[in-house]
Amino acid sequence: MKKIAIVFASAAMMLAGACTSKEPEKTVPQEAEQAQPATEVVATQGDGKVVELTDAKQYAPGVKVSQLTILDFNAVWCGPCRQLAPVFDELAGKYAGRVTFVSVDVDKFGELFESYKLGQSIPAVLFIYPDGHTAKYVGTGDLLPASKFEALIDAALAE
């Protein structure tokens, strides 16, 4: 019976860790941290749909984007990620033409996830601004309900 209780407690702690949120951390790209100089601006298109990442180099740290770009680091096995996915899809439609939404599967692009130093919890959402700085949100605390996520996007667009 004790073993079952310990297993249950461990699982609950892991789920709670995945759902925790941290204060958004804004970073400014530093040339010393970049393995290579920033490339040309990635022409992003917020066409109202979530784009599935296929090339990690496209959004490597230090990338410049033409408009606000939001990366959602997630996995199919992650419960909180599945809760965030429909909100992410809805907001992609709402901000069509102004914001690019990109889904990043951490099982396929783990190195990209690690390169942004987002910790070990998912979902993790990264805002990449046209000037190159970023804001990080880990867990769903700052992103759910959808109105919270929307407020973050509106504030980012106002910057």
N, C-alpha and C positions, 0 to 999 in steps of 0.2 A: 504493500500500500504506500509505503514511503517513497519507493521508486516512482510510482505513478504521480505522486504529488510533486516530486522534484522535476520530473519531465514536464508536467503541466506548467509549473512555475517558470521553468526555463523557456518554454515556448511562449508564454505570456510576456516575459521580459524581452524576448527577441522581437515580438510583434510591436510592443510598446516602443522599442528603440527605433523601429522602422517608421513609426508614426510621429515621432518627436519632431519638433521644429526648432530651428535656431534662428537667431536674428539674422536678417539678410546681411551678407557680407559683401561689400562692394570692393572690387579689386581693380587696380589700374595695371595694365600690362607693363611689365618691366623687361627691358631688352636683355638683362642678365639672365632672366629665367627662360627666355625663348631659345629653343634649340636652333632656330633659324629666323632670319628677319621676317617681319610681317609681309605677307604676299599682297597681291592686289586685292581690292575690295571684292568680296563675294557678292554677286548680284542676287540678293534674296528676293523671293516673290511670295507675298502673303496672298495666295489665291483662294483662301477660304478652306483649305484642306490641310490636314497634318501630313507632313512629308516624312517618310521613313528614311532614316539615314542609311546610306549605302557606302559612303567613303569617309572614314574618320578624318582624313586630311582636310576635308572641306571645312570643318569647324574646329580645327586644332587651336590650342591656346595662342593668342596673339592675332587671330583672324580679325579682319575688318569686314563688317557687313554693311549693306546699303540701307537697311532699316532694322528696327528692333527685331531680334531673333530670339526665340525662346526654345531651349532644348529641354526635353523631358527625358531624363535618364530613368529607365524602367525595366521591368522583366515580366514575362508572362506569368510567372509563378508567384508574383508579389501581390497580395491582397490590396494594400493601399494604392498600389499602382493601378490596379483595375478600377478602383473607386475614382481615381483622378482622370482616367482616360476619357470618359464621356464629357467631362467638363472641358478638358483640353480640346476635344473635337468641337464642342459647342463654341468655345471662344475663338477657335481658328476661323469659324464661319463669321462670327460677329466682327472680328478685326481684319477681315479680308482686305488686302491691298495696303494695310498699314503695319502688320506684324506677320512674321514668318514663324510657324510652329513646326518643330522638328522632334520626332520621336526617336530616341536612341536606346536600343536594346543593349543593356549592360553585359549580357551574355555574349554578344557579338563584338561589342566595342568597349570592353573593360578597360583597355589602356587609355582610351579617350576619357572615360569616367575618372580614372585615377589621375590623369594629367591635369584635371581641373581641381584636384584636391578637395573633393566634395565629401570626404569621409567614407563611411562604409554603409550608410543607410540609403535606401531608395523608398519612394521616389525622391529624386533630387531634380530641381528645376533651376536652370541657369539662364538668366537674361543676358544677352550680348547686345550692347549698345553700339550704334554706328561709330562712336568715338573710340571703341575698343575696350571700355571698362565693362565689368560684369557685376551681376548681383546673384547671389546663391540663396536658394530656399530648399531646405532638406526636410522631408516629411510632408505631411498634409496640413499641419496646423495653420500655416499662413495662406494655404491655397484652397481650402474647403471650409465653408460652402463656396460655390462659384463666385459669389459676390466679393469675397476676399481676394480671390485671384484676379478678378476683373478690376478691383481697386488698385492692385499692384501694377497692372498693365496700364491703367489710365495715368497713374503717377509717373510711370516710366516714359510714357509718350509725352507727358507735360515737361519733362526735363529738357 
